[in-house]
Amino acid sequence: MPISRRDLLRVAAVVAAPAALPTALRAGIPDAEWTADALTRLAERPRILAADERATISAIADAIIPRSETPGALEIGATDFIELLLAEWLPESEAISFREGVAALDARVRELYGAAWPALDRETAAAEVAWAEASTPEPTDAQRALRRIKGWTVHAWISSETMQKQVIRTNITPGKYEGCVPRPAPIGGSR
């Protein structure tokens, strides 16, 4: 069966794009394509995150990309995207490690501020995000989890249909097709 040029370009893009990214960016981006169909499949299966884990992840995503004149992380479904990654992309051992990191994040803020992540004010949440991003020789499980949440949130936000169509206004097919356009006469005479 012959392969079409379009299919060949798709394969080349999938293979080449991740290799061109810096290692720090590649670490948080899944190989699988995220689509509305995948989110629908997620809604049909049992949730894998507990309610308190979802609340913590949602609060962190909201602290990273809050609603402004553009939709925030919660409006585009960042928490569902992260849950989809945990359910379908991450190996079970990494998903368990990630969930332990989320629990460590919540335990940290409870110890420091006497409240769970969802109860933190914007300034405190921003300080915790800055703490997780701080360069350390050996990041803690909590820092690793928050860094992953940030990477996945940004990826979900920028690649969401809402952002692409309504905010960025990506034009997948620029210009217009004109199949029967008369050719201009050659310069210097006729053919």
Phi, psi and chi 1 to 4 in degrees:
 res  aa     phi    psi   chi1   chi2   chi3   chi4
   1 MET       -  123.2  178.4  172.2  126.5      -
   2 PRO   -71.9  148.4   22.6  -28.5      -      -
   3 ILE   -97.3  136.7 -173.1  166.0      -      -
   4 SER   -78.1  160.1   71.5      -      -      -
   5 ARG   -61.1  -40.4 -179.7  174.9   46.0  177.0
   6 ARG   -60.6  -45.4  177.5  174.2  -74.6  161.4
   7 ASP   -64.4  -38.5  -69.5  -24.5      -      -
   8 LEU   -62.3  -43.0 -179.2   61.7      -      -
   9 LEU   -65.1  -38.4  -70.7  172.8      -      -
  10 ARG   -60.7  -46.7  -78.9 -173.5 -171.2  137.5
  11 VAL   -62.4  -43.8  170.1      -      -      -
  12 ALA   -62.3  -40.3      -      -      -      -
  13 ALA   -66.4  -42.0      -      -      -      -
  14 VAL   -64.4  -38.4  167.4      -      -      -
  15 VAL   -75.4  -42.8  170.9      -      -      -
  16 ALA   -81.9  -36.6      -      -      -      -
  17 ALA   -59.3  -51.6      -      -      -      -
  18 PRO   -62.5  -33.6  -22.8   32.4      -      -
  19 ALA   -68.2  -26.1      -      -      -      -
  20 ALA   -80.3  -15.9      -      -      -      -
  21 LEU   -81.1  150.2  -67.2  174.1      -      -
  22 PRO   -63.4  152.0  -15.6   23.2      -      -
  23 THR   -55.1  -39.5  -55.0      -      -      -
  24 ALA   -61.1  -35.0      -      -      -      -
  25 LEU   -79.2  -38.7  -70.5  176.6      -      -
  26 ARG   -63.0  -29.5  -97.0 -173.8  -70.2  158.9
  27 ALA   -60.0  -33.4      -      -      -      -
  28 GLY  -101.7    3.3      -      -      -      -
  29 ILE  -104.9  125.4  -61.1  175.5      -      -
  30 PRO   -74.4  156.8   26.6  -33.2      -      -
  31 ASP   -78.3  -30.8  -66.3  -30.4      -      -
  32 ALA   -74.4  149.0      -      -      -      -
  33 GLU   -81.4  134.9 -178.0  177.3  -31.9      -
  34 TRP   -93.5  123.8  175.8   47.2      -      -
  35 THR  -132.8  168.1   63.6      -      -      -
  36 ALA   -62.1  -33.1      -      -      -      -
  37 ASP   -61.6  -39.3  -66.7  -20.5      -      -
  38 ALA   -65.4  -39.5      -      -      -      -
  39 LEU   -66.1  -35.8  -74.1  176.9      -      -
  40 THR   -63.5  -42.9  -57.8      -      -      -
  41 ARG   -61.3  -38.3  -72.5 -166.6  -42.6  -88.4
  42 LEU   -63.2  -40.2  178.9   63.6      -      -
  43 ALA   -64.9  -26.4      -      -      -      -
  44 GLU   -83.1  -16.7  -65.2  169.9   -4.8      -
  45 ARG  -104.4  163.8   72.5  176.0   48.8  159.9
  46 PRO   -62.6  144.4   -6.8   11.9      -      -
  47 ARG   -66.6  145.7  -64.0  -82.4 -175.9 -167.2
  48 ILE  -104.5  -16.7   62.6  167.8      -      -
  49 LEU   -93.8  140.6  -67.5  173.2      -      -
  50 ALA   -72.8  161.1      -      -      -      -
  51 ALA   -57.6  -40.7      -      -      -      -
  52 ASP   -69.5  -33.2   60.6  -28.6      -      -
  53 GLU   -67.2  -44.3  -69.8  171.9  -41.3      -
  54 ARG   -60.0  -42.3  -83.5 -172.3   70.0   80.2
  55 ALA   -64.3  -42.1      -      -      -      -
  56 THR   -64.8  -48.2  -62.1      -      -      -
  57 ILE   -62.3  -41.3  -68.7  168.9      -      -
  58 SER   -63.0  -42.5  -66.4      -      -      -
  59 ALA   -64.4  -39.5      -      -      -      -
  60 ILE   -67.4  -45.1  -66.5  167.8      -      -
  61 ALA   -60.2  -40.1      -      -      -      -
  62 ASP   -66.9  -34.1 -171.2   43.9      -      -
  63 ALA   -69.7  -31.9      -      -      -      -
  64 ILE   -76.5  -47.8  -67.2  165.9      -      -
  65 ILE  -132.1   84.6  -55.0  176.5      -      -
  66 PRO   -74.6  162.5   25.3  -30.1      -      -
  67 ARG   -67.9  135.9  178.2  159.5 -176.6   64.4
  68 SER  -140.5 -136.7   61.6      -      -      -
  69 GLU   -71.5  -11.8   63.9  -83.2   -5.9      -
  70 THR  -114.4  160.0   60.6      -      -      -
  71 PRO   -61.1  145.4  -17.9   27.4      -      -
  72 GLY   -88.7 -178.6      -      -      -      -
  73 ALA   -61.7  -35.2      -      -      -      -
  74 LEU   -71.4  -35.6  -61.4 -179.0      -      -
  75 GLU   -67.5  -29.4  -74.9   82.6   19.9      -
  76 ILE   -93.5   -1.4   59.1   90.1      -      -
  77 GLY    86.9   35.3      -      -      -      -
  78 ALA   -60.1  -38.4      -      -      -      -
  79 THR   -64.5  -40.9  -51.7      -      -      -
  80 ASP   -64.6  -38.2  -69.3  -26.2      -      -
  81 PHE   -61.6  -45.0  175.3   72.0      -      -
  82 ILE   -64.1  -40.9  -69.5  169.8      -      -
  83 GLU   -65.5  -36.6 -169.9  159.9   21.8      -
  84 LEU   -61.9  -43.7  175.4   68.2      -      -
  85 LEU   -60.2  -43.0  -67.0  177.4      -      -
  86 LEU   -65.3  -36.9  -67.6  170.1      -      -
  87 ALA   -77.8  -37.5      -      -      -      -
  88 GLU  -118.0  -13.1  -66.8 -169.8    4.7      -
  89 TRP  -117.9  -47.8  179.5   65.1      -      -
  90 LEU   -73.8  136.7 -126.2   54.9      -      -
  91 PRO   -60.2  151.6  -19.6   29.5      -      -
  92 GLU   -55.8  -41.1 -173.8  176.6   -6.1      -
  93 SER   -62.9  -38.7   61.2      -      -      -
  94 GLU   -71.4  -36.0  -72.4 -173.3   45.0      -
  95 ALA   -63.9  -40.7      -      -      -      -
  96 ILE   -64.5  -44.7  -69.8  168.6      -      -
  97 SER   -61.1  -42.1  175.8      -      -      -
  98 PHE   -61.3  -46.0  171.4   77.4      -      -
  99 ARG   -64.3  -35.2  -68.8  174.8   77.7 -176.5
 100 GLU   -64.8  -37.5  -71.1  169.5   -7.8      -
 101 GLY   -64.9  -39.6      -      -      -      -
 102 VAL   -63.3  -41.0  170.6      -      -      -
 103 ALA   -63.6  -38.7      -      -      -      -
 104 ALA   -66.2  -37.4      -      -      -      -
 105 LEU   -60.4  -47.2  -82.1  167.9      -      -
 106 ASP   -66.2  -40.7 -156.6   40.6      -      -
 107 ALA   -62.7  -38.5      -      -      -      -
 108 ARG   -61.4  -49.6  173.1 -173.4  158.3   79.3
 109 VAL   -70.2  -31.5  -62.9      -      -      -
 110 ARG   -63.2  -41.9  -75.0  179.2 -168.8  -85.6
 111 GLU   -68.3  -43.2 -177.8 -179.4  -46.7      -
 112 LEU   -76.7  -39.8  -69.8  174.2      -      -
 113 TYR  -118.8   -5.9  -50.2  106.7      -      -
 114 GLY    71.6   22.3      -      -      -      -
 115 ALA  -148.9  159.2      -      -      -      -
 116 ALA   -79.1  164.5      -      -      -      -
 117 TRP   -50.5  -47.8 -111.0   98.4      -      -
 118 PRO   -59.8  -20.1  -25.9   35.2      -      -
 119 ALA   -91.0   -4.8      -      -      -      -
 120 LEU   -71.4  144.5  -63.3 -179.9      -      -
 121 ASP   -77.5  168.4   59.0   58.3      -      -
 122 ARG   -57.7  -43.2  -69.0 -111.0  179.1 -118.8
 123 GLU   -65.8  -43.4  -67.6   78.4   27.9      -
 124 THR   -66.3  -42.3  -53.5      -      -      -
 125 ALA   -61.2  -42.7      -      -      -      -
 126 ALA   -63.2  -37.8      -      -      -      -
 127 ALA   -65.2  -38.1      -      -      -      -
 128 GLU   -68.6  -37.7  -75.5  -60.8  -60.1      -
 129 VAL   -63.6  -43.3  171.4      -      -      -
 130 ALA   -62.4  -39.7      -      -      -      -
 131 TRP   -60.6  -43.9  163.9   80.5      -      -
 132 ALA   -67.1  -31.2      -      -      -      -
 133 GLU   -82.6  -14.2  -67.8  175.4  -28.7      -
 134 ALA   -59.4  140.0      -      -      -      -
 135 SER   -71.9  121.7 -179.8      -      -      -
 136 THR  -132.9  149.7   56.4      -      -      -
 137 PRO   -59.6  -40.9  -13.2   19.3      -      -
 138 GLU  -135.1   99.0 -175.2   58.7   37.5      -
 139 PRO   -63.7  148.7    7.3   -8.2      -      -
 140 THR   -78.6  168.6   66.1      -      -      -
 141 ASP   -59.4  -38.3  -70.1  -17.8      -      -
 142 ALA   -64.1  -43.3      -      -      -      -
 143 GLN   -63.8  -43.7  -75.7  174.5  -50.4      -
 144 ARG   -60.8  -43.3  -80.0 -169.7 -155.6   96.1
 145 ALA   -63.7  -44.1      -      -      -      -
 146 LEU   -67.1  -37.5 -160.2  141.6      -      -
 147 ARG   -63.1  -39.7  -70.1  172.5 -175.7  177.4
 148 ARG   -66.8  -43.6  -90.6 -158.5  149.7  162.9
 149 ILE   -58.1  -42.7  -67.6  169.4      -      -
 150 LYS   -62.9  -48.7 -178.1  178.0 -179.1 -178.2
 151 GLY   -60.0  -45.3      -      -      -      -
 152 TRP   -68.0  -36.2  -69.7  -23.3      -      -
 153 THR   -64.7  -46.6  -62.0      -      -      -
 154 VAL   -63.0  -42.4  169.8      -      -      -
 155 HIS   -62.5  -45.7 -176.2   76.1      -      -
 156 ALA   -62.3  -41.9      -      -      -      -
 157 TRP   -66.8  -50.7 -175.0   74.6      -      -
 158 ILE   -71.4  -27.6 -162.4   70.9      -      -
 159 SER   -96.9    3.0   64.4      -      -      -
 160 SER   -70.0  152.6   70.2      -      -      -
 161 GLU   -61.0  -39.6 -177.9  176.6   -3.8      -
 162 THR   -58.0  -49.8  -58.7      -      -      -
 163 MET   -65.8  -43.4  -71.4  -57.8  -63.2      -
 164 GLN   -65.6  -41.3  -69.0  -63.8  -43.1      -
 165 LYS   -87.9  -40.7  -73.8 -175.2  174.9  178.5
 166 GLN   -97.2  -30.2  -62.9  173.1   11.4      -
 167 VAL  -104.2  -59.6  178.2      -      -      -
 168 ILE   -74.6  -30.9  -59.9  170.2      -      -
 169 ARG    57.8   53.3  -62.0 -168.9  179.9  165.3
 170 THR   -62.2  128.5  -57.1      -      -      -
 171 ASN  -102.9  101.2 -172.9    0.1      -      -
 172 ILE   -64.0  -37.6  -58.2  -59.9      -      -
 173 THR  -122.5   85.4  -38.4      -      -      -
 174 PRO   -69.6  154.4   23.7  -29.6      -      -
 175 GLY    74.7 -166.6      -      -      -      -
 176 LYS  -138.9  156.9   63.1 -178.5 -179.5  178.5
 177 TYR   -84.8  128.3  176.3   73.3      -      -
 178 GLU  -128.7   95.2  -64.6 -179.6   27.1      -
 179 GLY   -75.3  -32.7      -      -      -      -
 180 CYS  -119.6   79.0  -65.7      -      -      -
 181 VAL  -107.5  129.1  177.1      -      -      -
 182 PRO   -66.5  139.4   11.6  -15.8      -      -
 183 ARG   -82.8  140.8  -68.9 -179.5   16.2 -174.3
 184 PRO   -70.5  156.2   22.1  -28.4      -      -
 185 ALA   -67.0  142.4      -      -      -      -
 186 PRO   -63.1  150.0    5.9   -7.2      -      -
 187 ILE   -71.5  133.8  -61.6  175.5      -      -
 188 GLY    88.4   15.3      -      -      -      -
 189 GLY   137.4 -175.1      -      -      -      -
 190 SER  -101.7  170.0   62.0      -      -      -
 191 ARG   -93.0      -  -67.9 -168.5 -102.8 -172.1
